[in-house]
């Protein structure tokens, strides 16, 4: 198995912090993403390697094993267990073959050690250990409008196209698992899984919190004072609202069922909360100023 330098792939030093790894991964994942590099096999391969490097180096345990065992890091637990057993056998005087009591005593490749222990080398019992494949991580960038309805997308992962159904209501930062679409297992072991993190940008006038939406709506002074009808935007169109007379700025109105879809609950929606903001008129004419002055006098005498 050829050694892959994950630090070199992410263009970071071996002393890189978790933050450094995360920033490097996001930068390179965007650079080589198949959606931005259609029909570019080199970019596709680089994207896969960046995902693989991030999967290992972003996990403290995996990174520790990788730093110690290199390309054989996946077999670290088996190596240490077998090494311990051999050390115990040596201590008991059983006369069996063994390797050194720690990794420093064994000068060969770690993969040679596993071959001799499990894969048909001298003293092997014809037994092969099955190893689960490595998990992959990927980011999928979408707009809020994209996840208002269930949709399908085709992703290219490890050279394979995966038809993915994205349920309506997926949230920013949510992670879903696609079983069996990670790296292949060894010696007949199961494939790893693919974990997709959704990054959802919001370019709408609505603020989203879970499956509820929030928006501000401007009212002119006259509608606020006298009442009337106003057209407001919802996520899927406009609705007419009746405004009560003497509505104050900051008044909130709830539109039931006009929020965002509830994840994996068909035909269930959150609510839309509207907050009214009263907009005062500007650039008054002389006549309007006279009328407002008269109104002010009436209010003063009335009090």
C-alpha positions as a Markdown table, in Angstrom:
| # | Residue | x | y | z |
|---|---|---|---|---|
| 1 | Unk | 0.0 | 0.0 | 0.0 |
| 2 | Unk | 1.5 | 3.3 | -1.1 |
| 3 | Unk | 2.0 | 5.9 | 1.6 |
| 4 | Unk | -0.2 | 9.0 | 1.3 |
| 5 | Unk | 1.0 | 12.2 | 3.1 |
| 6 | Unk | -2.2 | 13.7 | 4.4 |
| 7 | Unk | -0.4 | 16.8 | 5.7 |
| 8 | Unk | 1.0 | 17.5 | 2.3 |
| 9 | Unk | -2.4 | 17.0 | 0.7 |
| 10 | Unk | -3.9 | 19.6 | 3.0 |
| 11 | Unk | -0.8 | 21.8 | 2.6 |
| 12 | Unk | -0.3 | 22.1 | 6.4 |
| 13 | Unk | 2.6 | 21.3 | 8.7 |
| 14 | Unk | 2.5 | 18.2 | 11.0 |
| 15 | Unk | 2.1 | 20.7 | 13.9 |
| 16 | Unk | -1.2 | 22.1 | 12.5 |
| 17 | Unk | -4.0 | 22.8 | 15.0 |
| 18 | Unk | -7.6 | 21.5 | 14.6 |
| 19 | Unk | -8.5 | 25.0 | 13.4 |
| 20 | Unk | -5.8 | 24.9 | 10.8 |
| 21 | Unk | -7.0 | 21.5 | 9.5 |
| 22 | Unk | -10.6 | 22.7 | 9.3 |
| 23 | Unk | -9.7 | 25.9 | 7.4 |
| 24 | Unk | -7.4 | 24.0 | 5.0 |
| 25 | Unk | -10.0 | 21.4 | 4.3 |
| 26 | Unk | -12.8 | 23.9 | 3.5 |
| 27 | Unk | -10.5 | 25.9 | 1.2 |
| 28 | Unk | -9.3 | 22.9 | -0.8 |
| 29 | Unk | -12.7 | 21.1 | -0.8 |
| 30 | Unk | -14.2 | 24.2 | -2.5 |
| 31 | Unk | -11.3 | 24.5 | -4.9 |
| 32 | Unk | -11.6 | 20.9 | -6.1 |
| 33 | Unk | -15.3 | 20.3 | -5.7 |
| 34 | Unk | -16.6 | 18.3 | -8.8 |
| 35 | Unk | -19.5 | 20.8 | -9.2 |
| 36 | Unk | -16.9 | 23.5 | -9.8 |
| 37 | Unk | -14.7 | 21.3 | -12.0 |
| 38 | Unk | -17.0 | 19.3 | -14.2 |
| 39 | Unk | -15.2 | 16.6 | -16.3 |
| 40 | Unk | -11.9 | 17.3 | -14.6 |
| 41 | Unk | -10.5 | 13.9 | -13.4 |
| 42 | Unk | -7.5 | 15.5 | -11.7 |
| 43 | Unk | -9.8 | 17.8 | -9.6 |
| 44 | Unk | -12.0 | 14.8 | -8.8 |
| 45 | Unk | -9.0 | 12.8 | -7.5 |
| 46 | Unk | -7.7 | 15.7 | -5.5 |
| 47 | Unk | -11.2 | 16.2 | -4.0 |
| 48 | Unk | -11.2 | 12.6 | -2.9 |
| 49 | Unk | -7.8 | 12.8 | -1.4 |
| 50 | Unk | -8.7 | 16.1 | 0.5 |
| 51 | Unk | -11.7 | 14.4 | 2.0 |
| 52 | Unk | -9.7 | 11.4 | 3.0 |
| 53 | Unk | -7.0 | 13.5 | 4.6 |
| 54 | Unk | -9.5 | 15.5 | 6.5 |
| 55 | Unk | -11.3 | 12.4 | 7.7 |
| 56 | Unk | -8.1 | 11.2 | 9.3 |
| 57 | Unk | -6.4 | 14.4 | 10.6 |
| 58 | Unk | -9.6 | 15.9 | 12.0 |
| 59 | Unk | -10.1 | 12.9 | 14.3 |
| 60 | Unk | -7.6 | 13.1 | 17.2 |
| 61 | Unk | -7.5 | 9.2 | 17.6 |
| 62 | Unk | -7.0 | 8.6 | 13.9 |
| 63 | Unk | -4.4 | 11.3 | 13.6 |
| 64 | Unk | -2.4 | 9.9 | 16.5 |
| 65 | Unk | -2.4 | 6.4 | 14.9 |
| 66 | Unk | -1.5 | 7.9 | 11.5 |
| 67 | Unk | 1.4 | 9.9 | 12.9 |
| 68 | Unk | 2.7 | 6.7 | 14.6 |
| 69 | Unk | 2.1 | 4.0 | 12.0 |
| 70 | Unk | 1.9 | 5.9 | 8.7 |
| 71 | Unk | 0.2 | 4.0 | 5.9 |
| 72 | Unk | -0.6 | 1.1 | 8.3 |
| 73 | Unk | -2.5 | 3.4 | 10.8 |
| 74 | Unk | -5.8 | 1.5 | 10.2 |
| 75 | Unk | -4.2 | -1.6 | 11.7 |
| 76 | Unk | -2.8 | 0.1 | 14.8 |
| 77 | Unk | -5.1 | -1.6 | 17.3 |
| 78 | Unk | -4.4 | -5.0 | 15.9 |
| 79 | Unk | -0.7 | -4.4 | 15.8 |
| 80 | Unk | -0.6 | -3.3 | 19.4 |
| 81 | Unk | -2.8 | -6.2 | 20.5 |
| 82 | Unk | -0.7 | -8.7 | 18.7 |
| 83 | Unk | 2.5 | -7.2 | 19.9 |
| 84 | Unk | 1.3 | -7.4 | 23.4 |
| 85 | Unk | 0.3 | -11.0 | 23.0 |
| 86 | Unk | 3.8 | -11.8 | 21.6 |
| 87 | Unk | 5.5 | -10.0 | 24.5 |
| 88 | Unk | 3.4 | -12.0 | 27.0 |
| 89 | Unk | 4.3 | -15.2 | 25.1 |
| 90 | Unk | 8.0 | -14.3 | 25.3 |
| 91 | Unk | 7.7 | -13.7 | 29.0 |
| 92 | Unk | 6.1 | -17.1 | 29.6 |
| 93 | Unk | 9.0 | -18.9 | 27.9 |
| 94 | Unk | 6.6 | -20.7 | 25.5 |
| 95 | Unk | 9.3 | -20.9 | 22.8 |
| 96 | Unk | 7.0 | -19.3 | 20.1 |
| 97 | Unk | 8.2 | -16.8 | 17.5 |
| 98 | Unk | 7.6 | -13.2 | 18.4 |
| 99 | Unk | 8.5 | -9.7 | 17.4 |
| 100 | Unk | 9.9 | -7.1 | 19.8 |
| 101 | Unk | 8.0 | -5.9 | 22.8 |
| 102 | Unk | 7.5 | -2.4 | 21.3 |
| 103 | Unk | 7.4 | -0.8 | 17.9 |
| 104 | Unk | 11.1 | 0.2 | 18.1 |
| 105 | Unk | 12.2 | -3.5 | 18.2 |
| 106 | Unk | 10.7 | -4.3 | 14.8 |
| 107 | Unk | 12.7 | -2.9 | 11.9 |
| 108 | Unk | 10.5 | -4.1 | 9.0 |
| 109 | Unk | 7.4 | -2.5 | 7.5 |
| 110 | Unk | 4.4 | -2.8 | 9.7 |
| 111 | Unk | 2.4 | -4.3 | 6.8 |
| 112 | Unk | 5.0 | -7.1 | 6.7 |
| 113 | Unk | 4.3 | -7.8 | 10.4 |
| 114 | Unk | 0.6 | -8.1 | 9.7 |
| 115 | Unk | 1.2 | -10.3 | 6.7 |
| 116 | Unk | 3.3 | -12.7 | 8.8 |
| 117 | Unk | 0.7 | -12.6 | 11.6 |
| 118 | Unk | -2.5 | -12.9 | 9.5 |
| 119 | Unk | -1.8 | -13.1 | 5.8 |
| 120 | Unk | 0.0 | -16.3 | 5.0 |
| 121 | Unk | 3.6 | -15.6 | 6.1 |
| 122 | Unk | 5.7 | -18.1 | 7.9 |
| 123 | Unk | 3.8 | -19.3 | 11.0 |
| 124 | Unk | 0.5 | -18.1 | 9.7 |
| 125 | Unk | -2.6 | -20.2 | 10.1 |
| 126 | Unk | -4.2 | -19.0 | 6.9 |
| 127 | Unk | -6.3 | -16.5 | 8.8 |
| 128 | Unk | -7.0 | -13.0 | 7.4 |
| 129 | Unk | -8.5 | -10.2 | 9.4 |
| 130 | Unk | -11.3 | -8.1 | 7.8 |
| 131 | Unk | -10.9 | -4.4 | 8.1 |
| 132 | Unk | -13.7 | -1.9 | 7.7 |
| 133 | Unk | -13.1 | 0.8 | 5.1 |
| 134 | Unk | -12.4 | 4.4 | 6.0 |
| 135 | Unk | -15.3 | 6.9 | 6.3 |
| 136 | Unk | -15.4 | 9.8 | 3.9 |
| 137 | Unk | -16.6 | 13.4 | 4.8 |
| 138 | Unk | -18.0 | 15.9 | 2.3 |
| 139 | Unk | -19.7 | 19.3 | 2.3 |
| 140 | Unk | -22.7 | 20.1 | 0.2 |
| 141 | Unk | -23.4 | 23.8 | -0.4 |
| 142 | Unk | -27.0 | 24.8 | -1.0 |
| 143 | Unk | -29.2 | 27.9 | -0.8 |
| 144 | Unk | -32.2 | 28.1 | 1.6 |
| 145 | Unk | -34.5 | 28.0 | -1.4 |
| 146 | Unk | -33.0 | 24.7 | -2.5 |
| 147 | Unk | -34.2 | 22.9 | 0.7 |
| 148 | Unk | -37.7 | 24.3 | 0.8 |
| 149 | Unk | -38.8 | 21.2 | -1.3 |
| 150 | Unk | -37.4 | 17.7 | -1.4 |
| 151 | Unk | -35.0 | 17.4 | -4.3 |
| 152 | Unk | -32.5 | 15.0 | -5.8 |
| 153 | Unk | -28.8 | 15.6 | -6.6 |
| 154 | Unk | -26.1 | 13.5 | -8.1 |
| 155 | Unk | -22.8 | 13.6 | -6.2 |
| 156 | Unk | -19.5 | 12.2 | -7.4 |
| 157 | Unk | -17.7 | 10.4 | -4.6 |
| 158 | Unk | -14.6 | 8.3 | -5.0 |
| 159 | Unk | -15.2 | 8.1 | -8.8 |
| 160 | Unk | -18.8 | 6.9 | -8.3 |
| 161 | Unk | -22.0 | 8.8 | -8.9 |
| 162 | Unk | -24.5 | 8.7 | -6.0 |
| 163 | Unk | -28.1 | 9.7 | -6.5 |
| 164 | Unk | -29.0 | 11.5 | -3.3 |
| 165 | Unk | -32.5 | 12.5 | -2.2 |
| 166 | Unk | -32.3 | 15.6 | 0.0 |
| 167 | Unk | -35.5 | 15.9 | 2.2 |
| 168 | Unk | -37.1 | 19.3 | 2.5 |
| 169 | Unk | -36.2 | 21.1 | 5.8 |
| 170 | Unk | -32.5 | 20.1 | 6.0 |
| 171 | Unk | -30.8 | 22.5 | 8.3 |
| 172 | Unk | -27.4 | 24.3 | 8.1 |
| 173 | Unk | -24.7 | 22.2 | 9.6 |
| 174 | Unk | -26.8 | 19.0 | 9.6 |
| 175 | Unk | -24.9 | 15.8 | 8.8 |
| 176 | Unk | -26.4 | 12.8 | 7.1 |
| 177 | Unk | -24.8 | 9.4 | 6.6 |
| 178 | Unk | -24.9 | 7.3 | 3.4 |
| 179 | Unk | -24.0 | 3.8 | 4.4 |
| 180 | Unk | -21.4 | 1.9 | 2.4 |
| 181 | Unk | -20.2 | 4.8 | 0.3 |
| 182 | Unk | -16.9 | 5.3 | 2.0 |
| 183 | Unk | -13.6 | 3.6 | 1.2 |
| 184 | Unk | -13.6 | -0.1 | 0.4 |
| 185 | Unk | -12.8 | -2.5 | 3.2 |
| 186 | Unk | -9.8 | -4.8 | 3.3 |
| 187 | Unk | -9.8 | -8.6 | 3.1 |
| 188 | Unk | -13.6 | -8.6 | 2.4 |
| 189 | Unk | -14.4 | -6.2 | 5.2 |
| 190 | Unk | -17.3 | -3.8 | 4.9 |
| 191 | Unk | -17.0 | -0.4 | 3.2 |
| 192 | Unk | -16.9 | 2.8 | 5.2 |
| 193 | Unk | -19.7 | 5.3 | 5.2 |
| 194 | Unk | -20.0 | 8.7 | 3.6 |
| 195 | Unk | -21.0 | 11.7 | 5.9 |
| 196 | Unk | -22.3 | 14.8 | 4.2 |
| 197 | Unk | -22.4 | 18.1 | 6.0 |
| 198 | Unk | -24.9 | 20.7 | 4.6 |
| 199 | Unk | -23.8 | 24.3 | 4.4 |
| 200 | Unk | -26.9 | 26.3 | 3.6 |
| 201 | Unk | -26.7 | 30.0 | 2.6 |
| 202 | Unk | -29.6 | 32.3 | 3.2 |
| 203 | Unk | -30.1 | 35.0 | 0.6 |
| 204 | Unk | -33.8 | 35.6 | 1.4 |
| 205 | Unk | -35.5 | 38.3 | 3.5 |
| 206 | Unk | -36.5 | 35.6 | 6.0 |
| 207 | Unk | -34.7 | 34.6 | 9.1 |
| 208 | Unk | -34.9 | 30.9 | 9.8 |
| 209 | Unk | -34.9 | 29.2 | 13.2 |
| 210 | Unk | -35.6 | 25.5 | 12.9 |
| 211 | Unk | -38.8 | 25.2 | 11.0 |
| 212 | Unk | -40.1 | 28.7 | 11.9 |
| 213 | Unk | -39.5 | 31.8 | 9.7 |
| 214 | Unk | -39.3 | 35.5 | 10.8 |
| 215 | Unk | -39.7 | 38.6 | 8.7 |
| 216 | Unk | -40.2 | 42.4 | 9.1 |
| 217 | Unk | -43.0 | 44.1 | 7.1 |
| 218 | Unk | -43.2 | 47.9 | 6.7 |
| 219 | Unk | -46.6 | 49.7 | 7.3 |
| 220 | Unk | -47.3 | 53.2 | 6.2 |
| 221 | Unk | -48.5 | 55.6 | 8.8 |
| 222 | Unk | -52.0 | 55.8 | 7.4 |
| 223 | Unk | -52.6 | 52.0 | 7.3 |
| 224 | Unk | -51.2 | 51.7 | 10.8 |
| 225 | Unk | -53.6 | 54.4 | 12.1 |
| 226 | Unk | -56.7 | 53.6 | 10.1 |
| 227 | Unk | -56.3 | 49.9 | 9.4 |
| 228 | Unk | -56.6 | 48.2 | 6.0 |
| 229 | Unk | -55.1 | 45.5 | 3.9 |
| 230 | Unk | -51.5 | 44.8 | 3.1 |
| 231 | Unk | -49.8 | 42.2 | 0.9 |
| 232 | Unk | -46.9 | 40.4 | 2.6 |
| 233 | Unk | -44.4 | 37.9 | 1.2 |
| 234 | Unk | -44.2 | 34.3 | 2.4 |
| 235 | Unk | -41.7 | 31.8 | 1.3 |
| 236 | Unk | -44.1 | 30.4 | -1.4 |
| 237 | Unk | -46.0 | 33.5 | -2.5 |
| 238 | Unk | -47.9 | 36.5 | -1.2 |
| 239 | Unk | -50.8 | 36.7 | 1.2 |
| 240 | Unk | -53.2 | 39.5 | 2.1 |
| 241 | Unk | -53.3 | 40.5 | 5.7 |
| 242 | Unk | -55.9 | 42.7 | 7.5 |
| 243 | Unk | -54.2 | 45.3 | 9.6 |
| 244 | Unk | -56.2 | 46.5 | 12.7 |
| 245 | Unk | -56.6 | 50.2 | 13.3 |
| 246 | Unk | -54.0 | 51.9 | 15.5 |
| 247 | Unk | -51.5 | 49.1 | 15.0 |
| 248 | Unk | -48.2 | 49.9 | 16.8 |
| 249 | Unk | -44.7 | 49.4 | 15.5 |
| 250 | Unk | -43.3 | 46.1 | 16.8 |
| 251 | Unk | -46.7 | 44.3 | 16.6 |
| 252 | Unk | -46.3 | 40.7 | 15.8 |
| 253 | Unk | -48.5 | 38.5 | 13.7 |
| 254 | Unk | -48.3 | 34.7 | 13.3 |
| 255 | Unk | -49.1 | 33.0 | 10.0 |
| 256 | Unk | -49.7 | 29.4 | 10.9 |
| 257 | Unk | -48.2 | 26.8 | 8.5 |
| 258 | Unk | -46.4 | 29.4 | 6.5 |
| 259 | Unk | -42.9 | 28.6 | 7.8 |
| 260 | Unk | -40.4 | 26.1 | 6.7 |
| 261 | Unk | -41.0 | 22.4 | 6.1 |
| 262 | Unk | -40.4 | 20.1 | 9.1 |
| 263 | Unk | -37.6 | 17.7 | 8.3 |
| 264 | Unk | -38.8 | 14.3 | 7.2 |
| 265 | Unk | -42.5 | 15.1 | 8.2 |
| 266 | Unk | -44.5 | 15.2 | 5.0 |
| 267 | Unk | -46.8 | 18.3 | 4.7 |
| 268 | Unk | -45.9 | 19.6 | 8.1 |
| 269 | Unk | -44.6 | 23.2 | 8.3 |
| 270 | Unk | -43.6 | 25.7 | 10.9 |
| 271 | Unk | -45.1 | 29.2 | 11.3 |
| 272 | Unk | -44.1 | 32.6 | 9.8 |
| 273 | Unk | -43.9 | 35.4 | 12.3 |
| 274 | Unk | -44.4 | 38.9 | 10.9 |
| 275 | Unk | -43.2 | 42.0 | 12.8 |
| 276 | Unk | -44.7 | 45.3 | 11.7 |
| 277 | Unk | -42.5 | 48.4 | 11.4 |
| 278 | Unk | -44.3 | 51.8 | 11.0 |
| 279 | Unk | -42.6 | 54.0 | 8.4 |
| 280 | Unk | -43.2 | 57.7 | 8.8 |
| 281 | Unk | -43.8 | 59.8 | 5.7 |
| 282 | Unk | -41.1 | 62.1 | 4.4 |
| 283 | Unk | -40.9 | 65.0 | 2.0 |
| 284 | Unk | -44.2 | 66.4 | 3.3 |
| 285 | Unk | -46.0 | 69.0 | 1.2 |
| 286 | Unk | -47.1 | 72.3 | 2.8 |
| 287 | Unk | -50.7 | 71.1 | 2.8 |
| 288 | Unk | -49.7 | 67.9 | 4.6 |
| 289 | Unk | -47.8 | 69.8 | 7.2 |
| 290 | Unk | -50.8 | 72.0 | 7.8 |
| 291 | Unk | -53.0 | 68.9 | 8.2 |
| 292 | Unk | -50.6 | 67.3 | 10.6 |
| 293 | Unk | -50.4 | 70.6 | 12.6 |
| 294 | Unk | -54.2 | 70.7 | 12.8 |
| 295 | Unk | -54.2 | 67.1 | 13.9 |
| 296 | Unk | -51.6 | 67.8 | 16.5 |
| 297 | Unk | -53.8 | 70.7 | 17.9 |
| 298 | Unk | -56.9 | 68.5 | 18.0 |
| 299 | Unk | -55.0 | 65.8 | 19.9 |
| 300 | Unk | -53.7 | 68.4 | 22.3 |
| 301 | Unk | -57.2 | 69.9 | 23.0 |
| 302 | Unk | -58.6 | 66.4 | 23.3 |
| 303 | Unk | -56.2 | 65.6 | 26.1 |
